[in-house]
Amino acid sequence: MAGVTISQILSSKDSPAWLVLDGVNCPDLPQFLEGTEHCCFYRETGQKQPLHAPWMIHMDDRISEMASFLPNDTHWGFIFTSHWPMRDLRAHFRRYTMLKTPQNEAPVYFRFYDPRVLFDLGYALEVDKLRMFMRPFGRLAIPLSPLLGERCGLSPLAHHDAFRSKFLTLPIPPEEPPGKGSQSFQIGMVEYRRFENLQARRAERKLARELHFTARHRSDAEILDIAAEAASRAERYGLTSVRQIRLFAKCMLKFGPTFDETHPGAREVLTRRRVSVRETFIALQNWYTTAGDKPFPADASQDLDIWNRL
């Protein structure tokens, strides 16, 4: 599927249409709220509602046109249709703004209104929980994004114009059988691991896209392979942060996928004993920028200017 437009999503007039916007990722939120029926998913405190919160807005022609110009790669929210009244919709969504996970004793914020998370729900949740969450939806669509992967029908490295003003419709599970259904919605360990795996794949796609913009002369297959291998290869040397993996991938792209084994200078930097991960990272950054196999000064930690620029 290469995506649909807003007009195609809203072609059926059977149910009202709603736009959910994440105030964190949509700086134009005040313009959307002006003169429209809307509500906030966060608890009302008597004070002015925060603009960084998730909001639900009734879609009319003006809102539909404005939404069609929102940049897809900012992951601003999603669109859905429902016959439920706004009050019931808000009550439903508020049940999911905070959730318990196997890694947290206390509930944590659950950003289901982020289209990346919403997309993952369909692959991570057990069917009963997914059905419970999607009960209000008639149709459900998220902005088409390079980070959604091959399932959206486009390469992660496709030009951004291929995603513009396009949406991906998500399947709605059939209604639950009579007498079946759970009242709890706690993420289990198996589901949590599925979310982690999906996030790791998305991190690979994001890294591939970053590499693609800096090395357009390299083949898509080569870039995708490097992005898929970079995290595991970097982890051998304790490099696990996004910034560290990005640097390691850039080294793979510039000096070869096995640069850490074939370049003496890189091998020396990465296997030096009794140095911190931070010092290893700084040393690798220096080796990358000097593009050679010259020995690196023993006291890498003194290069604070390099560290401050990272």
N, C-alpha and C positions, 0 to 999 in steps of 0.2 A: 504494500500500500504506500503510495507516494503522498498521501495527505489530502485532506478536504478543506474547503473554505468555510467561513462562518455562515454564509448563506446556505450552504448545503447542510450544515449542522442544524440550522434553525428552519429548515424547509417545512417541517411539520409544526403546525400551530396548535396541536392538541394540548400541550402543557406549556406553562410559562418557562422562559429561559433565564438563567442566572449566571452571573460572572463572579468568580471568586478571585480576589486579588490579594497578593501578599504585599503588604505595605513596604516590607524590606526591599523587595525587588521591583517595585513599581513606584518611582518618584512622582508619577503623574496621578497618583491616587486621589488627591483633592479634587481634580477636575472630573473624575469619574463619580465621586460622591455628590457633587453639586446637582441639586434638583432631581435626584433619583431616590427610589425606595431602596434602602440599604440597611444593613446591620453588621455589627462586629461580632466575631466569634469569642472575643475575650469578655470576661465578666464586667458588667457595668459597675462603676464605683461612684457615680455622681459627678465625676470630673470628665473633661473632654477626652474622648476616646483616642488612644495613641494611633498615629498614622503608620507605625511600624507593625501593626497587628494585621491579621487576616480579615478581610471584609467580603461580604456577599452583597451583590448589587443586581437589582432587577434589570434585565436587558431590554432596552427599546432600540429604536433605529439609531439614535445618537450614540448610545453605548456600544452597539454592534460595530458601528463605523470606527469609533475610537479604538476598540479592541483589535480591529484588523490591522492597525498600525503599530501595535505593541511589538517590540523586538522579541522574537522567539527565544533567543539565546539567553535572555535574562531570567527565564523560568518564573514568570510572574504569577501563575495560577492556572485555573482551568475554567471550562464552560460546561454547564449541564442543564438539562430540562427536568422538570418535576411537577407533579400535580399537588405536592405538599404545600401548605401555606408557609410563609416565611418564618413564623414563630416556631413551627414544628421542625423546619429545616435547621434553624439555629440551634434548637435544643439537641437535635441529632448530632450535628457536627461538634458541639461543645463536649460531647462525650469522648471525643477522640483527640482533643487538643493536648491532653496529658495522658501518658500511658506508662505502665510498668514494663521493664524489660529484664531479661536475665542478668544484665550487667549493672543494674541500678536498683537499690532497695526502695528508693523513693521514686514517684512518677517523674518522668522527664517530658519536655515538650515534644510533641509528635507533629512534624511538619507535613501532614498529609496534603496540604494545599500547595506544596511544591510539586510541580508536575513530574519531577524525577522520582520522588517518593511515591506519588500516586501511581505512576507507571509500574514501579516495583511491587506494589501491593498485589497485583494480579499474579505475580510469580512467586512471591514469598509467603503469602498468607494461606492458611488452610481454607478450604472452600467455604466452610460454615462462617468463618469470621469475615471473609471477603463478601459473602452474601449479606451479612449483617450490616457491614459498612455501606454497601451500595444500595441498600433498600430504597432510598428516595429517588434514585436516578431513573429517568426515562432514557436519555442519551447522555453520554459523557465524552468530553473531548479535551485534549491537552495540546498546547502549542508544540508543533513538530520541532525537534531539537537534534543537533548532531550527537548529543550525549545519550540519546535513547537507543542507539545501536542499530544493528542490521534489521531488527524487527520492524523498524519504521519504513523500510523499503529503500533507504538511501544510505550511501556510504558515510561513515563518520567524517570523511575528508571532502565531502561534497561542498561546493561553493555555498556561501550563506544565502544567496538568492534562491536556492532550491528549497529552503525551509521557510522563507518569508511568507507570512500571512497564511500558512498552512497548519492544519490541526490533525492530530491522530485520534481517531475514535477508539475508545476502549470497550471491550465486551462487558456486558452486564450479566452476572450469573442469574439463572432462572430462580423464581421464587422458591423458598424453602418448603419442603413437604409439610403438610399439617402435623402439628404436634412435635416438630423437630426444630431445634435451634438452641443456642446457648446465650445466656445473658452476660457472660463475662467476655472481656476483650483484652486479654493480656498476651503479650508477645512471648511465645515459647522459644526455647533454645534452638530448635531446628529452624524455626522461622527467622530468628535473629541471625543465624549463620547464612541463611539464604539472602537476607538483606546485605550482609557483609560481602558476600560473593558478588552480588549485583553492583554494589558500590565500587568494588575493586575493578570490575569490568568497565564501569563508567570512567574510573580514573585512567584506565588505559586509553580509552577513546579520547579523553580530554588531552592527555599527553600526546597522543598521535596527532591531534589537530594542531597543537602548539608546535610540534616538530615540523609539520607540513608547511606551516606559514613561514618557517625560517629556512626550509630546504625544499623548495618546490621542484627542483630538478631531480629529486630522488623519487623513485617509484612508490606508489601507494602501498604495495605489498611490503616493500622494505621498511617503510616507516611503521606500518601496522605491526610487523614482526618485532621491531625494536621496542615499540611501546609495550608489547605483550611480555617481553622478556626482561625489561629494565628493572622492574621492582624486585624480582627474585634474584637477579644477578647483583644488584646493589645491596640487597640484604645480607649477602655473604660477608660484607665488610662493615656491617652495622649501619648502613645508610638506609633509612626507612622513611624519612619525612618526604613530603611532596617536593620540596625544593631540592633535596639530596637526590631523589630518584630522577628528577628532571635533568640535573647536571649529569648524572651517570648516563642517561639516555642520549644527551647531546654528545658525550664522549663516544658512545657507541656509534652514533651517526657520523661523527667526524673521523674517528680513527678505526672503526670496524667493530662489529658486534662482540668480538672477544678481545677488545683492546686491553682489558685488565690482565690478560694472559700473554699477549704478544708484544706489548710495549714495556720494556724494562723500567722506564720512568714511572709509568702508571702502576706497575706491579710493586715498585718500591714504595710509592705513596700509600697504596691501599693495604699493604701488609706490614707496615711499620709497627713495631710493638711499643707498648706503653705510651700510646697517644690516645687522646679522646676522639670521639666521633666528630666533634666540632673541628678538631685539628686536622683530621683526615679530610673532612669536607673542604676546608680552606686550602689544604695542600693540593687536592684534586682540582679545585677551581684554578689555582695558579698553574698547574700543569696543563690544564685545558687551554688557558689563555695564552701561554707561551708556546703551545703546540710543539713540544719537543720532549726529549728524554733526558734533559739535564737534571742532575740531582737537585732536590729541593732543600733549602736551608733547614737545618735540624729543628730550629725553634719556630714552627709554623704559627704558634699562638701569638707571636709578636706582630703579625700582619693584621692589625686591627682595621686598617683602612679598607682592605679587601673585605673583611667581615662586615663592616658597616654598610657596604654597598650591596650585600646579598639580599 
